[in-house]
Amino acid sequence: MGSIYLADDLRLEGRLCAVKEVVHDRSLTAELLQEAREQFLREATTLARLDHPNLPKVSDYFSVGGRDYLVMDFVPGKDLRQIMLEAQRKGTFLSERDVLSWANQLADALAYLHGQNPPILHRDIKPSNLKYTPSGILKLVDFGLVKVLVSDEVTVTIVQGKGTAIYTPLEQYGGEAGHTDTRSDIYAFGATLYHLLTNTPPVEAHERFLRPDSLIPPRQINPDISVRTERAILWAMSLHPEDRPPDVETFRRALLGDEQVTISQKVRLPPPTLLDLISSPLEVALVLLTIGVILLSLILTLAR
């Protein structure tokens, strides 16, 4: 809960900053509020140590009254939700090539976060938290729900207004039994790609739990999506964490090649056609040319 402000850095002239305001739940007891603020300070210190081209640099943090603030680089450009909505208004889909290029950069950022000791979870991956800069760099922004993962730690309950339900895995919904790990970010990663490629928000995880057939396979909405991409997305969006890719690198390979995908959840996929199994436009052209030659030969033979 809170706001993000655009601010001038008074010590470094010309530098713009994004100032993230964190407002803690007012219903917390004094003891829990103190714990929450101590956690913020620990996590702010951790974020300030991060240095990756696909993440905004956190340069400072401070507190005023009962509110805490993160100071980070201002990231120019449109977010992917805006870009998706522009395509939707034109009656088109974003190209799979562009989306996979962005996915490759997001995978770099998540591999870096998950590779920290202890791992860092973002927990709010969605199109509006992915900004595409004028220089062509994708940035994963908004660390409002960031979580420094500690072994056997129970995650904080998500209060209404935090997280985004359509991208949130079941285990990230609140309750003392809820545990999240790096595979929770992978679910949100897959759900984000689903939305970007189909212009259709994915069905929420709890609805899918009640109605397993409620998630429409992406290619039924956008037939131009490749079979490989569809299977990788559905793998990432498996309801049970054990059924998802074990790490971001495995998911990246499933999206871009060199990784076999086995979907253990019950998802009804239409059988792939011959053209679905061909990966490059050149291969498609060669197959179509071969089919044309065979048909021409057959017609000439019958005409004799």
HUBEL-V898287 format. One record per residue. PHI is phi as a letter, one per 30 degrees, with the letter a starting at -180 (NA if undefined). Layout:
PHI ; PHI
This chain:
NA ; k ; b ; b ; c ; c ; b ; d ; d ; d ; c ; c ; e ; j ; d ; c ; b ; c ; c ; c ; c ; c ; c ; d ; e ; d ; d ; d ; d ; e ; d ; d ; d ; d ; d ; d ; d ; d ; d ; e ; d ; d ; d ; d ; d ; d ; d ; d ; d ; d ; b ; b ; d ; c ; b ; d ; d ; d ; c ; a ; a ; a ; b ; b ; i ; c ; b ; c ; b ; c ; c ; b ; e ; d ; c ; d ; j ; c ; d ; d ; d ; d ; d ; d ; d ; d ; d ; d ; d ; d ; i ; b ; c ; d ; d ; e ; d ; d ; d ; d ; d ; d ; d ; d ; d ; d ; d ; e ; d ; d ; d ; d ; d ; d ; d ; d ; b ; d ; e ; c ; c ; d ; i ; b ; d ; a ; e ; d ; c ; b ; c ; c ; d ; e ; d ; i ; c ; d ; b ; d ; c ; i ; c ; d ; c ; e ; b ; d ; d ; c ; e ; i ; d ; d ; d ; d ; d ; d ; d ; e ; j ; c ; i ; b ; e ; d ; c ; c ; d ; e ; d ; c ; d ; d ; j ; d ; d ; d ; b ; c ; b ; d ; d ; d ; d ; d ; e ; d ; e ; d ; d ; d ; d ; e ; d ; d ; d ; c ; h ; b ; d ; d ; d ; d ; d ; d ; d ; d ; d ; d ; b ; e ; c ; d ; d ; d ; e ; e ; d ; d ; c ; b ; d ; d ; d ; d ; d ; d ; d ; e ; d ; d ; d ; d ; d ; d ; c ; e ; d ; c ; e ; d ; d ; c ; e ; d ; a ; d ; d ; d ; d ; e ; d ; d ; d ; c ; k ; i ; b ; d ; c ; b ; c ; d ; d ; d ; b ; d ; c ; d ; d ; d ; d ; e ; d ; d ; d ; c ; c ; c ; e ; d ; d ; d ; d ; d ; d ; d ; d ; d ; d ; d ; d ; d ; d ; d ; d ; d ; d ; d ; d ; d ; d ; d
